[in-house]
Amino acid sequence: MKGYSYNEFLEDLNRGHEIHFIYKEENYYISGQNFWKFYDADSEIEGEDTNELLHKVRLEGKTLMELWNAIEIDIIF
């Protein structure tokens, strides 16, 4: 989704939206309190809120904010 900023991503998560995204040809799901890689039940991460969740989530040791330009937003629910 071109032109979709990290700040818009944060706003959508804080509003309760669920977001599917792609990073390095792998599919991921994030909501305000949950994150996981599709087809990998062991990858689930939970947080008390969006801020805690985003602090915990790391892909290749980096936060989603650090990887933002390499992430492709697929669907926003």
C-alpha positions as CSV (number, residue, x, y, z in Angstrom):
1,M,0.0,0.0,0.0
2,K,2.0,3.0,-1.3
3,G,2.0,6.1,0.8
4,Y,0.9,4.3,3.9
5,S,3.0,5.7,6.7
6,Y,4.2,4.1,9.9
7,N,2.2,6.7,11.8
8,E,-1.0,5.7,9.9
9,F,-0.1,2.1,10.8
10,L,0.1,3.0,14.5
11,E,-3.2,4.9,14.3
12,D,-4.9,1.9,12.7
13,L,-3.6,-0.5,15.3
14,N,-4.7,1.8,18.1
15,R,-8.2,2.0,16.6
16,G,-8.4,-1.8,16.7
17,H,-7.7,-2.7,13.1
18,E,-6.0,-5.9,12.2
19,I,-3.3,-5.7,9.6
20,H,-1.8,-8.4,7.4
21,F,1.6,-7.6,5.9
22,I,4.4,-9.2,4.0
23,Y,8.1,-9.0,4.8
24,K,10.7,-10.9,2.7
25,E,7.9,-13.0,1.1
26,E,6.5,-14.1,4.5
27,N,3.0,-13.2,5.7
28,Y,2.4,-11.7,9.1
29,Y,-0.6,-10.6,11.1
30,I,-0.7,-7.9,13.8
31,S,-3.5,-6.4,15.9
32,G,-3.3,-4.2,18.9
33,Q,-2.3,-7.0,21.2
34,N,-1.2,-10.0,19.0
35,F,1.4,-10.7,16.3
36,W,2.3,-13.9,14.5
37,K,3.7,-15.3,11.3
38,F,1.2,-17.1,9.2
39,Y,1.4,-20.9,9.5
40,D,3.7,-20.7,12.5
41,A,1.8,-21.1,15.7
42,D,5.0,-20.8,17.8
43,S,5.6,-17.3,16.5
44,E,2.8,-15.7,18.4
45,I,3.7,-12.7,20.6
46,E,1.2,-11.0,22.9
47,G,1.3,-7.5,24.5
48,E,-0.9,-5.7,27.0
49,D,-1.3,-3.0,24.4
50,T,0.0,-1.8,21.0
51,N,3.1,-0.1,22.5
52,E,4.2,-3.1,24.4
53,L,3.5,-5.4,21.5
54,L,5.6,-3.3,19.1
55,H,8.4,-3.2,21.6
56,K,8.4,-7.0,21.7
57,V,8.1,-7.7,18.0
58,R,11.4,-8.2,16.2
59,L,12.1,-9.5,12.7
60,E,15.8,-10.3,12.1
61,G,16.5,-8.4,15.3
62,K,14.8,-5.2,14.1
63,T,11.6,-3.4,15.1
64,L,8.8,-3.0,12.5
65,M,9.6,0.8,12.5
66,E,13.2,0.0,11.5
67,L,12.0,-2.3,8.7
68,W,9.1,-0.1,7.6
69,N,10.4,0.5,4.1
70,A,10.8,-3.2,3.5
71,I,7.3,-4.1,4.7
72,E,4.4,-4.4,2.3
73,I,0.9,-3.9,3.8
74,D,-1.4,-6.5,2.3
75,I,-4.8,-6.0,4.0
76,I,-6.2,-3.8,6.8
77,F,-9.4,-5.1,8.5
